[in-house]
């Protein structure tokens, strides 16, 4: 939430190139806040962006980021990244490595402390550490003790006590780790970069009868977009002419193409596979579904996960404590106990190097950024690190039935006739129901259309029998269609065979309607909300993942709910619930199981979604409500992504724990080696930077979690 002081002020978002660590991102944010005209600034390290409230220029922002040579561009400006060869962008690292090797050879030939060896080592230090020293010395004067400051002090200290070779080794290892760390973070961010390139930047449109190629920034609602086979859609819209199949995997994660025809919604970034489509644009480029996904994902990457909050609090006190401890180790033994200055200064420098909290600080962000980006590519929108972590701790999952476990569209499943022509009886039922407002009427009309029954005939004396059914005269005969209760009132005794059929179908969890006259039952019609093909498999996979309890919540009758629950293998069924009952039940589940997920459509389930630990909404690509109300949105209209989401969340949580434990563990081991004098400077830098690379690469393993 933005502070109230920012309301109505200029707000500009810029992309930042060059971020390698959260610490430098924090310093950059602080520098920007101090610029004249800037009221506030918020850095998003995961998305490599900064939001500035107030007025400033790109030049001023680049000055604020000069300590890291950050490059700034406005968010909407297209950035063409130059893929220059490694040697060209990192020539100093290569030269420094060669000088280090040369210094080592000279040391072997003429002695470690020889003038030639020391001079070559010094050249290696200056070449590889020039940028590091610039940042470190500036920070030292400002009393900002970050990674650059600690390394600068350690290297200068090593040179001062004659350990030129160790100082040069520290420089080269640090420089290499910086390059690899930068590469790793860019790799983690690539999931979002790939989303940005999904939709074309221009499209063929028709405006006022004229066809032209227009930039997406210039296309407005009401323009007609012409999309040829094999082209991607540049904008969201509604099909007004033509039919085709569209590959929507970039948005929803669905692998199978979806048929689209006149009146259907289509999304920017989807691929038109077959026919020529004319699409009426309904949103500007900033409001397309893919733009909202990118925006929400980048916001999500900025949200601090609980583990990140712990790490940040720890690092706040840890770094100053290390600096003070290093100073005490270097000074107290020589002064108080007559220790050798060179030996204890060396130990203090080793503590400075190993005390750098790089691995710990990067351990959580790299995992969160990678996981959220991976999820977005698979059609799952996770709206923050906190929700990602909480989803990994879920022990019970509650499902809404209608539209979630089922398709939400009633279908005629059985049509049992008693003595008449089924085709003619279906026609009578459809003629009667076309005037009804009951939701089940649409199921009978769809069935008639499937069977190619013509029901466009007039019905006389049509009237509704409140809560029971309808009646009307057709072909000179009065017919009734409605609940079994209606016919038990009309007839003194209902045909026993019809009664058996009614009970049998009701026991299967189906809603039964009866068609007949005042004297006889002509047909029994069973209607059910069809179960999604994926639902049973999803429930099974969740149980295999270790979810302790699956629960179905529905307002439907108990018999129907129990039958569906049994077919799906759901552990517990709760039926005949009002929205407030669902809310109360979620609260009960939380008190019993702790972490509970609620899966619904994000519309009528909003209160229950909000009350759960993690609210998961389906069909996010088709509704803004689902994107706004849920903590996690499954962009496709099916549940198959749910086990993948749970698996990804659990893997992320496990990797974050591994990273934090490893980062702290390696520090403890290294610290214990300092006092006996077993830890050299190059071992210290290797321990620190090696740990940083290991936790980064461990986080990148989340790119390999796929939807199975």
Secondary structure, DSSP 8 states (H G I E B T S, - for coil): ---GGGTTS-EEEEEEE----HHHHHHHHHHHHTSTTEEEEEEETTTTEEEEEE---HHHHHHHTGGGT-EEEETTS--------HHHHSHHHHHHHHHHHHHHHHHHHH-TT-HHHHHHHHHHHHHHHHHHHHHHHHHHHTT--SHHHHHHHHHHHHHHTT-HHHHHHHHHHHHHHHHHHHHHHHHHHHHHHHHHTSS-SEEEEEETTEEEEEEGGG--TT-EEEE-TT-B--S-EEEEE--EEEE-HHHH--SS-EEE-TT-EE-TT-EE-SS-EEEEE-S-GGGSHHHHHHHHHHHHHHS--HHHHHHHHHHHHHHHHHHHHHHHHHHHHHHHH---HHHHHHHHHHHHHHT--HHHHHHHHHHHHHHHHHHHHTTEEE--HHHHHHHTT--EEEEEIIIIIEEEEEEEEEEEESSS-HHHHHHHHHHHHTT---TTHHHHHHHHHHTT-------EEEEEETTTEEEEEETTEEEEEE-HHHHHHH-SS--HHHHHHHHHHHHTT-EEEEEE-SS-EEEEEEEEEEE-TTHHHHHHHHHHTT--EEEEE-SS-HHHHHHHHHHHT-SEEE-S--HHHHHHHHHHHHHHHSSEEEEE-SSTTHHHHHHSSEEEEE-TTT-HHHHHH-SEEESSSSTTHHHHHHHHHHHHHHHHHHHHHHHHHHHHHHHHHHHTT---HHHHHHHHHHHHHHHHHHHHGGGG----
